[in-house]
Amino acid sequence: MTKRIVIIGGGPTGLGAAWRCVERGHENWVLLEAADTLGGLASSVVDDNGFTWDLGGHVLFSHYEYFDSLMDDLLADTWNQHVREAWVWMRERFIPYPFQNNLWRLPDDEVAACVDGLLETLLEPATEEPANFEEWIFNSFGRGVAEVFMIPYNSKVWAYPPARLSKTWMGDRVASVDVRRVVNNVLRRQDDVGWGPNATFRFPQRGGTGAIWNTLASRLPGNKVLTGQRVTGIDTSRRVVTTQAGDEFPFDSVVSTMPLDELLTRVTPDHGLDESADRFLWSSSHIVGVGVDGPTPDALSTKCWMYFPEDEIPFYRATVFSNYSQWNVSQPGQQWSLMCEVSESIHRPVDADSIAQACVTGLRRSGLLQADHEVCSLWHRRLPKGYPTPFLDRDATLDAVEPALRERGIYTRGRFGGWKYEVSNQDHSLMQGVEYIDHLLEGTPELTWFDPVTVNRR
Ligand SMILES: Cc1cc2nc3c(=O)[nH]c(=O)nc-3n(C[C@H](O)[C@H](O)[C@H](O)COP(=O)(O)OP(=O)(O)OC[C@H]3O[C@@H](n4cnc5c(N)ncnc54)[C@H](O)[C@@H]3O)c2cc1C
């Protein structure tokens, strides 16, 4: 008899696993998705006013030929190609990204502090290994850049103090600060942008990022993809997965993409696994979509996204979402749109009732929205789990629970299933599903979850 595979979750990881079964001609599988729709965090919605929104600014990167070919095949010639153009907005001005290459745009005293700190990292490099992400930032960039940008920005995006984050998720990435280049740019007061002709990304012409995953889902046999089926239990003695509706699905192997902390409380017998559940840290995300009447202002017409490190502005990033596709607005050419992202945790509480309006105020304050810009649509979604925090003892925790689950036939993979932020984008996620199936059916190693450094070096 062939292996009975149960796939929990219909986001990119689960869809990748299902698609790989189809490709390999393996028919004994079922996908159980709690929601009524597929795509998970990579889905898109159309608001009441006809504006399309992703659940956060999704930019498609790829570390895999397999992923590239699949994307080519899925949407063929209905992709838009974009040159990445990222900026930082602070001190009431735009600074091209990467920040450290464009220090000259800062006020003079901050330029001096940043250059001084960078020189210090060269003249007196740290001798001890950094113990956490905050120390890594100080060692890599020096005090000036750390205090002016890196610490405030990272505190905002992660919603935890950087000292509470490990630095292992950075892999062997060395911060690329070319001090000679930085100083040269300051002295010449010249911009040095990080995007060149090759820094491009693609985006679906219609339907937002979700179009990718809806198209993939449409190629799966409908009778094996069950929506509205929330998994509530996995009995590893009887080898059955149970859903809220009371249905049971027997399995030889399960790939679970539900958040790992939740999974640990649903496995029986638990063998103490659930004791690890409350070690996991995450942040929630608020996505606020702002539709505006009129043409895109010239100052924003080529910009993709902007980082906001200052606390006076509630969001850490704003994307000119209508620049990704004209069909992201209801009346192309006559409207444009901005999407703001705000992170929340116990360290950074967010008032869900007022955050949308606070974002509009922040957009006006930063000049992205001018006085004559009329907001015609305001959309807000809170994602209870947005970012899987790389907390300090994450790796030790994962090294304890992952093998214990695997021994019981449960592979926990994907953004919150695998809980490795460094391999939690769409390409990584889909490939974790694909690699799981290949491993199960052919015994090939799963590279992405086990060796993020090698994958991300590609
Ligand atoms: C704010 C934000 C910005 C992002 N930006 C980018 C980007 O720029 N580029 C990029 O490539 N990626 C980006 N991502 C990441 C991208 O969304 C993820 O890579 C991808 O969605 C992860 O897929 P997944 O299948 O692992 O998880 P998910 O998408 O979370 O899917 C998991 C699925 O499991 C279902 N589920 C949960 N519990 C159960 C249960 N008990 N029973 C049944 N089903 C269940 C959920 O409903 C969900 O559909 C971003 C994500 C966020 C939140």
The ligand as an SDF file (V2000), in Angstrom:
LIG
                    3D

 53 58  0  0  0  0  0  0  0  0999 V2000
    3.6340   40.7390    6.7330 C   0  0  0  0  0  0  0  0  0  0  0  0
    4.2250   39.6580    5.8660 C   0  0  0  0  0  0  0  0  0  0  0  0
    5.0410   40.0060    4.8020 C   0  0  0  0  0  0  0  0  0  0  0  0
    5.5970   38.9980    3.9980 C   0  0  0  0  0  0  0  0  0  0  0  0
    6.4020   39.3610    2.9450 N   0  0  0  0  0  0  0  0  0  0  0  0
    6.8880   38.4000    2.1190 C   0  0  0  0  0  0  0  0  0  0  0  0
    7.6740   38.7390    0.9940 C   0  0  0  0  0  0  0  0  0  0  0  0
    7.9380   39.9080    0.7200 O   0  0  0  0  0  0  0  0  0  0  0  0
    8.1230   37.7280    0.1930 N   0  0  0  0  0  0  0  0  0  0  0  0
    7.8350   36.4080    0.4390 C   0  0  0  0  0  0  0  0  0  0  0  0
    8.2360   35.5400   -0.3430 O   0  0  0  0  0  0  0  0  0  0  0  0
    7.1250   36.0690    1.5220 N   0  0  0  0  0  0  0  0  0  0  0  0
    6.6450   37.0230    2.3640 C   0  0  0  0  0  0  0  0  0  0  0  0
    5.8940   36.6610    3.4630 N   0  0  0  0  0  0  0  0  0  0  0  0
    5.8300   35.2340    3.8240 C   0  0  0  0  0  0  0  0  0  0  0  0
    4.7850   34.4080    3.1110 C   0  0  0  0  0  0  0  0  0  0  0  0
    3.5020   34.8650    3.3850 O   0  0  0  0  0  0  0  0  0  0  0  0
    5.0270   32.9800    3.6290 C   0  0  0  0  0  0  0  0  0  0  0  0
    6.2250   32.5250    3.0790 O   0  0  0  0  0  0  0  0  0  0  0  0
    4.0270   31.9340    3.2860 C   0  0  0  0  0  0  0  0  0  0  0  0
    2.7150   32.3560    3.3780 O   0  0  0  0  0  0  0  0  0  0  0  0
    4.2360   30.7510    4.2250 C   0  0  0  0  0  0  0  0  0  0  0  0
    3.4940   29.6580    3.7770 O   0  0  0  0  0  0  0  0  0  0  0  0
    3.0790   28.4950    4.7690 P   0  0  0  0  0  0  0  0  0  0  0  0
    2.2620   27.5810    3.9670 O   0  0  0  0  0  0  0  0  0  0  0  0
    4.2830   27.9700    5.4350 O   0  0  0  0  0  0  0  0  0  0  0  0
    2.2350   29.1750    5.9200 O   0  0  0  0  0  0  0  0  0  0  0  0
    0.8630   29.9560    5.8690 P   0  0  0  0  0  0  0  0  0  0  0  0
    0.7870   30.8350    4.6900 O   0  0  0  0  0  0  0  0  0  0  0  0
    0.7170   30.5540    7.2260 O   0  0  0  0  0  0  0  0  0  0  0  0
   -0.2260   28.8000    5.6900 O   0  0  0  0  0  0  0  0  0  0  0  0
   -0.5610   27.9420    6.7250 C   0  0  0  0  0  0  0  0  0  0  0  0
   -1.9980   27.5010    6.5100 C   0  0  0  0  0  0  0  0  0  0  0  0
   -2.3470   26.5590    7.5280 O   0  0  0  0  0  0  0  0  0  0  0  0
   -3.6760   26.8020    7.9130 C   0  0  0  0  0  0  0  0  0  0  0  0
   -3.8850   26.2770    9.2660 N   0  0  0  0  0  0  0  0  0  0  0  0
   -3.4150   26.7660   10.4420 C   0  0  0  0  0  0  0  0  0  0  0  0
   -3.8290   26.0010   11.4630 N   0  0  0  0  0  0  0  0  0  0  0  0
   -4.5440   24.9890   10.9170 C   0  0  0  0  0  0  0  0  0  0  0  0
   -5.2340   23.8860   11.4770 C   0  0  0  0  0  0  0  0  0  0  0  0
   -5.2770   23.6490   12.7940 N   0  0  0  0  0  0  0  0  0  0  0  0
   -5.8750   23.0450   10.6260 N   0  0  0  0  0  0  0  0  0  0  0  0
   -5.8660   23.2530    9.2910 C   0  0  0  0  0  0  0  0  0  0  0  0
   -5.2530   24.2960    8.7180 N   0  0  0  0  0  0  0  0  0  0  0  0
   -4.5970   25.1560    9.5300 C   0  0  0  0  0  0  0  0  0  0  0  0
   -3.8160   28.3080    7.8340 C   0  0  0  0  0  0  0  0  0  0  0  0
   -5.1580   28.7100    7.7270 O   0  0  0  0  0  0  0  0  0  0  0  0
   -2.9870   28.6390    6.5960 C   0  0  0  0  0  0  0  0  0  0  0  0
   -3.7720   28.6720    5.4280 O   0  0  0  0  0  0  0  0  0  0  0  0
    5.3270   37.6360    4.2860 C   0  0  0  0  0  0  0  0  0  0  0  0
    4.4880   37.3050    5.3400 C   0  0  0  0  0  0  0  0  0  0  0  0
    3.9380   38.3040    6.1310 C   0  0  0  0  0  0  0  0  0  0  0  0
    3.0370   37.9190    7.2660 C   0  0  0  0  0  0  0  0  0  0  0  0
  1  2  1  0
  2  3  1  0
  2 52  2  0
  3  4  2  0
  4  5  1  0
  4 50  1  0
  5  6  2  0
  6  7  1  0
  6 13  1  0
  7  8  2  0
  7  9  1  0
  9 10  1  0
 10 11  2  0
 10 12  1  0
 12 13  2  0
 13 14  1  0
 14 15  1  0
 14 50  1  0
 15 16  1  0
 16 17  1  0
 16 18  1  0
 18 19  1  0
 18 20  1  0
 20 21  1  0
 20 22  1  0
 22 23  1  0
 23 24  1  0
 24 25  2  0
 24 26  1  0
 24 27  1  0
 27 28  1  0
 28 29  2  0
 28 30  1  0
 28 31  1  0
 31 32  1  0
 32 33  1  0
 33 34  1  0
 33 48  1  0
 34 35  1  0
 35 36  1  0
 35 46  1  0
 36 37  1  0
 36 45  1  0
 37 38  2  0
 38 39  1  0
 39 40  1  0
 39 45  2  0
 40 41  1  0
 40 42  2  0
 42 43  1  0
 43 44  2  0
 44 45  1  0
 46 47  1  0
 46 48  1  0
 48 49  1  0
 50 51  2  0
 51 52  1  0
 52 53  1  0
M  END
$$$$
